[in-house]
Amino acid sequence: MRTPSGVFYYPVPGNKRIRMYVRERDGVVEFRLYNPDYPEIWERHGWLDMDLVQRGAQLFRKERSKDVDPTRLYDLTVAKALLEEERRRAAGRS
């Protein structure tokens, strides 16, 4: 899916309000979470690659909750598929 903000998928099944935007920069897939209930996430957090996501998740589990895995929102396989689809769509317009 796409909005003016970019390509995204829904990381939480059944919740169409939360979106995970994806892009590729210098060959690296990056993610940015949008949740209208917590706009500060979008405002404070920029684009994150999987390495940053993994390190942030370690801190989260250490400082807040060992039972929650925030990396479940970040799906590299889905992101790559969406970006490939977007490349094909763009190539078809050329």
Chimera marker file (.cmm) of the C-alpha trace (Angstrom):
<marker_set name="trace">
<marker id="1" x="0.000" y="0.000" z="0.000" r="1" g="1" b="0" radius="0.5"/>
<marker id="2" x="1.033" y="3.567" z="-0.501" r="1" g="1" b="0" radius="0.5"/>
<marker id="3" x="0.195" y="7.011" z="0.844" r="1" g="1" b="0" radius="0.5"/>
<marker id="4" x="1.919" y="10.332" z="0.137" r="1" g="1" b="0" radius="0.5"/>
<marker id="5" x="4.256" y="9.406" z="3.026" r="1" g="1" b="0" radius="0.5"/>
<marker id="6" x="5.414" y="6.278" z="1.201" r="1" g="1" b="0" radius="0.5"/>
<marker id="7" x="4.992" y="2.510" z="0.990" r="1" g="1" b="0" radius="0.5"/>
<marker id="8" x="3.659" y="0.720" z="4.063" r="1" g="1" b="0" radius="0.5"/>
<marker id="9" x="2.168" y="-2.434" z="5.526" r="1" g="1" b="0" radius="0.5"/>
<marker id="10" x="-0.026" y="-3.065" z="8.552" r="1" g="1" b="0" radius="0.5"/>
<marker id="11" x="2.216" y="-4.567" z="11.271" r="1" g="1" b="0" radius="0.5"/>
<marker id="12" x="-0.635" y="-5.343" z="13.674" r="1" g="1" b="0" radius="0.5"/>
<marker id="13" x="-3.234" y="-7.679" z="12.134" r="1" g="1" b="0" radius="0.5"/>
<marker id="14" x="-6.708" y="-6.242" z="12.460" r="1" g="1" b="0" radius="0.5"/>
<marker id="15" x="-5.522" y="-2.694" z="13.206" r="1" g="1" b="0" radius="0.5"/>
<marker id="16" x="-5.520" y="-0.572" z="10.060" r="1" g="1" b="0" radius="0.5"/>
<marker id="17" x="-4.582" y="2.577" z="11.979" r="1" g="1" b="0" radius="0.5"/>
<marker id="18" x="-1.002" y="1.472" z="12.681" r="1" g="1" b="0" radius="0.5"/>
<marker id="19" x="1.298" y="1.514" z="9.662" r="1" g="1" b="0" radius="0.5"/>
<marker id="20" x="4.889" y="0.523" z="9.122" r="1" g="1" b="0" radius="0.5"/>
<marker id="21" x="6.445" y="2.596" z="6.362" r="1" g="1" b="0" radius="0.5"/>
<marker id="22" x="9.405" y="1.135" z="4.498" r="1" g="1" b="0" radius="0.5"/>
<marker id="23" x="12.050" y="2.468" z="2.169" r="1" g="1" b="0" radius="0.5"/>
<marker id="24" x="15.402" y="1.419" z="0.812" r="1" g="1" b="0" radius="0.5"/>
<marker id="25" x="18.357" y="3.711" z="1.254" r="1" g="1" b="0" radius="0.5"/>
<marker id="26" x="21.841" y="2.832" z="0.016" r="1" g="1" b="0" radius="0.5"/>
<marker id="27" x="20.754" y="-0.802" z="-0.313" r="1" g="1" b="0" radius="0.5"/>
<marker id="28" x="19.472" y="-1.003" z="3.271" r="1" g="1" b="0" radius="0.5"/>
<marker id="29" x="15.793" y="-1.467" z="4.138" r="1" g="1" b="0" radius="0.5"/>
<marker id="30" x="14.560" y="1.077" z="6.679" r="1" g="1" b="0" radius="0.5"/>
<marker id="31" x="11.365" y="1.228" z="8.727" r="1" g="1" b="0" radius="0.5"/>
<marker id="32" x="9.301" y="3.998" z="10.310" r="1" g="1" b="0" radius="0.5"/>
<marker id="33" x="6.299" y="3.336" z="12.527" r="1" g="1" b="0" radius="0.5"/>
<marker id="34" x="3.149" y="5.470" z="12.341" r="1" g="1" b="0" radius="0.5"/>
<marker id="35" x="0.537" y="5.173" z="15.073" r="1" g="1" b="0" radius="0.5"/>
<marker id="36" x="-2.013" y="8.013" z="15.231" r="1" g="1" b="0" radius="0.5"/>
<marker id="37" x="-2.605" y="7.258" z="18.912" r="1" g="1" b="0" radius="0.5"/>
<marker id="38" x="1.074" y="7.991" z="19.621" r="1" g="1" b="0" radius="0.5"/>
<marker id="39" x="2.193" y="10.633" z="17.070" r="1" g="1" b="0" radius="0.5"/>
<marker id="40" x="5.371" y="11.256" z="19.068" r="1" g="1" b="0" radius="0.5"/>
<marker id="41" x="6.724" y="7.945" z="17.760" r="1" g="1" b="0" radius="0.5"/>
<marker id="42" x="6.701" y="9.328" z="14.211" r="1" g="1" b="0" radius="0.5"/>
<marker id="43" x="7.997" y="12.703" z="15.356" r="1" g="1" b="0" radius="0.5"/>
<marker id="44" x="10.852" y="11.457" z="17.572" r="1" g="1" b="0" radius="0.5"/>
<marker id="45" x="11.961" y="8.341" z="15.731" r="1" g="1" b="0" radius="0.5"/>
<marker id="46" x="13.368" y="8.611" z="12.265" r="1" g="1" b="0" radius="0.5"/>
<marker id="47" x="14.000" y="5.820" z="9.812" r="1" g="1" b="0" radius="0.5"/>
<marker id="48" x="15.479" y="2.689" z="11.414" r="1" g="1" b="0" radius="0.5"/>
<marker id="49" x="17.365" y="-0.176" z="9.832" r="1" g="1" b="0" radius="0.5"/>
<marker id="50" x="17.099" y="-3.711" z="11.250" r="1" g="1" b="0" radius="0.5"/>
<marker id="51" x="20.325" y="-3.340" z="13.213" r="1" g="1" b="0" radius="0.5"/>
<marker id="52" x="18.912" y="-0.341" z="15.087" r="1" g="1" b="0" radius="0.5"/>
<marker id="53" x="15.597" y="-2.138" z="15.547" r="1" g="1" b="0" radius="0.5"/>
<marker id="54" x="17.379" y="-5.136" z="17.091" r="1" g="1" b="0" radius="0.5"/>
<marker id="55" x="19.462" y="-2.976" z="19.430" r="1" g="1" b="0" radius="0.5"/>
<marker id="56" x="16.426" y="-0.932" z="20.451" r="1" g="1" b="0" radius="0.5"/>
<marker id="57" x="14.476" y="-4.102" z="21.159" r="1" g="1" b="0" radius="0.5"/>
<marker id="58" x="17.260" y="-5.341" z="23.435" r="1" g="1" b="0" radius="0.5"/>
<marker id="59" x="17.090" y="-2.107" z="25.417" r="1" g="1" b="0" radius="0.5"/>
<marker id="60" x="13.295" y="-2.279" z="25.551" r="1" g="1" b="0" radius="0.5"/>
<marker id="61" x="13.355" y="-5.816" z="26.927" r="1" g="1" b="0" radius="0.5"/>
<marker id="62" x="16.071" y="-4.907" z="29.421" r="1" g="1" b="0" radius="0.5"/>
<marker id="63" x="14.430" y="-1.703" z="30.684" r="1" g="1" b="0" radius="0.5"/>
<marker id="64" x="10.708" y="-2.306" z="30.252" r="1" g="1" b="0" radius="0.5"/>
<marker id="65" x="9.442" y="-5.777" z="29.464" r="1" g="1" b="0" radius="0.5"/>
<marker id="66" x="11.093" y="-9.106" z="28.844" r="1" g="1" b="0" radius="0.5"/>
<marker id="67" x="7.759" y="-10.532" z="27.662" r="1" g="1" b="0" radius="0.5"/>
<marker id="68" x="7.243" y="-8.163" z="24.714" r="1" g="1" b="0" radius="0.5"/>
<marker id="69" x="9.128" y="-8.482" z="21.433" r="1" g="1" b="0" radius="0.5"/>
<marker id="70" x="8.880" y="-5.170" z="19.565" r="1" g="1" b="0" radius="0.5"/>
<marker id="71" x="10.760" y="-6.646" z="16.596" r="1" g="1" b="0" radius="0.5"/>
<marker id="72" x="7.586" y="-8.510" z="15.623" r="1" g="1" b="0" radius="0.5"/>
<marker id="73" x="6.350" y="-5.269" z="14.048" r="1" g="1" b="0" radius="0.5"/>
<marker id="74" x="9.350" y="-5.074" z="11.719" r="1" g="1" b="0" radius="0.5"/>
<marker id="75" x="9.032" y="-7.651" z="8.939" r="1" g="1" b="0" radius="0.5"/>
<marker id="76" x="12.018" y="-7.550" z="6.618" r="1" g="1" b="0" radius="0.5"/>
<marker id="77" x="10.510" y="-10.103" z="4.217" r="1" g="1" b="0" radius="0.5"/>
<marker id="78" x="7.311" y="-8.085" z="3.786" r="1" g="1" b="0" radius="0.5"/>
<marker id="79" x="9.298" y="-4.862" z="3.459" r="1" g="1" b="0" radius="0.5"/>
<marker id="80" x="11.492" y="-6.287" z="0.689" r="1" g="1" b="0" radius="0.5"/>
<marker id="81" x="8.460" y="-7.636" z="-1.179" r="1" g="1" b="0" radius="0.5"/>
<marker id="82" x="6.699" y="-4.259" z="-0.998" r="1" g="1" b="0" radius="0.5"/>
<marker id="83" x="9.772" y="-2.409" z="-2.181" r="1" g="1" b="0" radius="0.5"/>
<marker id="84" x="10.224" y="-4.816" z="-5.090" r="1" g="1" b="0" radius="0.5"/>
<marker id="85" x="6.565" y="-4.385" z="-6.021" r="1" g="1" b="0" radius="0.5"/>
<marker id="86" x="7.017" y="-0.612" z="-5.874" r="1" g="1" b="0" radius="0.5"/>
<marker id="87" x="10.091" y="-0.813" z="-8.156" r="1" g="1" b="0" radius="0.5"/>
<marker id="88" x="8.132" y="-2.874" z="-10.691" r="1" g="1" b="0" radius="0.5"/>
<marker id="89" x="5.199" y="-0.474" z="-10.535" r="1" g="1" b="0" radius="0.5"/>
<marker id="90" x="7.513" y="2.494" z="-11.082" r="1" g="1" b="0" radius="0.5"/>
<marker id="91" x="9.297" y="0.727" z="-13.971" r="1" g="1" b="0" radius="0.5"/>
<marker id="92" x="5.941" y="0.078" z="-15.635" r="1" g="1" b="0" radius="0.5"/>
<marker id="93" x="5.194" y="3.786" z="-15.647" r="1" g="1" b="0" radius="0.5"/>
<marker id="94" x="8.476" y="4.681" z="-17.384" r="1" g="1" b="0" radius="0.5"/>
<link id1="1" id2="2" r="1" g="1" b="0" radius="0.2"/>
<link id1="2" id2="3" r="1" g="1" b="0" radius="0.2"/>
<link id1="3" id2="4" r="1" g="1" b="0" radius="0.2"/>
<link id1="4" id2="5" r="1" g="1" b="0" radius="0.2"/>
<link id1="5" id2="6" r="1" g="1" b="0" radius="0.2"/>
<link id1="6" id2="7" r="1" g="1" b="0" radius="0.2"/>
<link id1="7" id2="8" r="1" g="1" b="0" radius="0.2"/>
<link id1="8" id2="9" r="1" g="1" b="0" radius="0.2"/>
<link id1="9" id2="10" r="1" g="1" b="0" radius="0.2"/>
<link id1="10" id2="11" r="1" g="1" b="0" radius="0.2"/>
<link id1="11" id2="12" r="1" g="1" b="0" radius="0.2"/>
<link id1="12" id2="13" r="1" g="1" b="0" radius="0.2"/>
<link id1="13" id2="14" r="1" g="1" b="0" radius="0.2"/>
<link id1="14" id2="15" r="1" g="1" b="0" radius="0.2"/>
<link id1="15" id2="16" r="1" g="1" b="0" radius="0.2"/>
<link id1="16" id2="17" r="1" g="1" b="0" radius="0.2"/>
<link id1="17" id2="18" r="1" g="1" b="0" radius="0.2"/>
<link id1="18" id2="19" r="1" g="1" b="0" radius="0.2"/>
<link id1="19" id2="20" r="1" g="1" b="0" radius="0.2"/>
<link id1="20" id2="21" r="1" g="1" b="0" radius="0.2"/>
<link id1="21" id2="22" r="1" g="1" b="0" radius="0.2"/>
<link id1="22" id2="23" r="1" g="1" b="0" radius="0.2"/>
<link id1="23" id2="24" r="1" g="1" b="0" radius="0.2"/>
<link id1="24" id2="25" r="1" g="1" b="0" radius="0.2"/>
<link id1="25" id2="26" r="1" g="1" b="0" radius="0.2"/>
<link id1="26" id2="27" r="1" g="1" b="0" radius="0.2"/>
<link id1="27" id2="28" r="1" g="1" b="0" radius="0.2"/>
<link id1="28" id2="29" r="1" g="1" b="0" radius="0.2"/>
<link id1="29" id2="30" r="1" g="1" b="0" radius="0.2"/>
<link id1="30" id2="31" r="1" g="1" b="0" radius="0.2"/>
<link id1="31" id2="32" r="1" g="1" b="0" radius="0.2"/>
<link id1="32" id2="33" r="1" g="1" b="0" radius="0.2"/>
<link id1="33" id2="34" r="1" g="1" b="0" radius="0.2"/>
<link id1="34" id2="35" r="1" g="1" b="0" radius="0.2"/>
<link id1="35" id2="36" r="1" g="1" b="0" radius="0.2"/>
<link id1="36" id2="37" r="1" g="1" b="0" radius="0.2"/>
<link id1="37" id2="38" r="1" g="1" b="0" radius="0.2"/>
<link id1="38" id2="39" r="1" g="1" b="0" radius="0.2"/>
<link id1="39" id2="40" r="1" g="1" b="0" radius="0.2"/>
<link id1="40" id2="41" r="1" g="1" b="0" radius="0.2"/>
<link id1="41" id2="42" r="1" g="1" b="0" radius="0.2"/>
<link id1="42" id2="43" r="1" g="1" b="0" radius="0.2"/>
<link id1="43" id2="44" r="1" g="1" b="0" radius="0.2"/>
<link id1="44" id2="45" r="1" g="1" b="0" radius="0.2"/>
<link id1="45" id2="46" r="1" g="1" b="0" radius="0.2"/>
<link id1="46" id2="47" r="1" g="1" b="0" radius="0.2"/>
<link id1="47" id2="48" r="1" g="1" b="0" radius="0.2"/>
<link id1="48" id2="49" r="1" g="1" b="0" radius="0.2"/>
<link id1="49" id2="50" r="1" g="1" b="0" radius="0.2"/>
<link id1="50" id2="51" r="1" g="1" b="0" radius="0.2"/>
<link id1="51" id2="52" r="1" g="1" b="0" radius="0.2"/>
<link id1="52" id2="53" r="1" g="1" b="0" radius="0.2"/>
<link id1="53" id2="54" r="1" g="1" b="0" radius="0.2"/>
<link id1="54" id2="55" r="1" g="1" b="0" radius="0.2"/>
<link id1="55" id2="56" r="1" g="1" b="0" radius="0.2"/>
<link id1="56" id2="57" r="1" g="1" b="0" radius="0.2"/>
<link id1="57" id2="58" r="1" g="1" b="0" radius="0.2"/>
<link id1="58" id2="59" r="1" g="1" b="0" radius="0.2"/>
<link id1="59" id2="60" r="1" g="1" b="0" radius="0.2"/>
<link id1="60" id2="61" r="1" g="1" b="0" radius="0.2"/>
<link id1="61" id2="62" r="1" g="1" b="0" radius="0.2"/>
<link id1="62" id2="63" r="1" g="1" b="0" radius="0.2"/>
<link id1="63" id2="64" r="1" g="1" b="0" radius="0.2"/>
<link id1="64" id2="65" r="1" g="1" b="0" radius="0.2"/>
<link id1="65" id2="66" r="1" g="1" b="0" radius="0.2"/>
<link id1="66" id2="67" r="1" g="1" b="0" radius="0.2"/>
<link id1="67" id2="68" r="1" g="1" b="0" radius="0.2"/>
<link id1="68" id2="69" r="1" g="1" b="0" radius="0.2"/>
<link id1="69" id2="70" r="1" g="1" b="0" radius="0.2"/>
<link id1="70" id2="71" r="1" g="1" b="0" radius="0.2"/>
<link id1="71" id2="72" r="1" g="1" b="0" radius="0.2"/>
<link id1="72" id2="73" r="1" g="1" b="0" radius="0.2"/>
<link id1="73" id2="74" r="1" g="1" b="0" radius="0.2"/>
<link id1="74" id2="75" r="1" g="1" b="0" radius="0.2"/>
<link id1="75" id2="76" r="1" g="1" b="0" radius="0.2"/>
<link id1="76" id2="77" r="1" g="1" b="0" radius="0.2"/>
<link id1="77" id2="78" r="1" g="1" b="0" radius="0.2"/>
<link id1="78" id2="79" r="1" g="1" b="0" radius="0.2"/>
<link id1="79" id2="80" r="1" g="1" b="0" radius="0.2"/>
<link id1="80" id2="81" r="1" g="1" b="0" radius="0.2"/>
<link id1="81" id2="82" r="1" g="1" b="0" radius="0.2"/>
<link id1="82" id2="83" r="1" g="1" b="0" radius="0.2"/>
<link id1="83" id2="84" r="1" g="1" b="0" radius="0.2"/>
<link id1="84" id2="85" r="1" g="1" b="0" radius="0.2"/>
<link id1="85" id2="86" r="1" g="1" b="0" radius="0.2"/>
<link id1="86" id2="87" r="1" g="1" b="0" radius="0.2"/>
<link id1="87" id2="88" r="1" g="1" b="0" radius="0.2"/>
<link id1="88" id2="89" r="1" g="1" b="0" radius="0.2"/>
<link id1="89" id2="90" r="1" g="1" b="0" radius="0.2"/>
<link id1="90" id2="91" r="1" g="1" b="0" radius="0.2"/>
<link id1="91" id2="92" r="1" g="1" b="0" radius="0.2"/>
<link id1="92" id2="93" r="1" g="1" b="0" radius="0.2"/>
<link id1="93" id2="94" r="1" g="1" b="0" radius="0.2"/>
</marker_set>
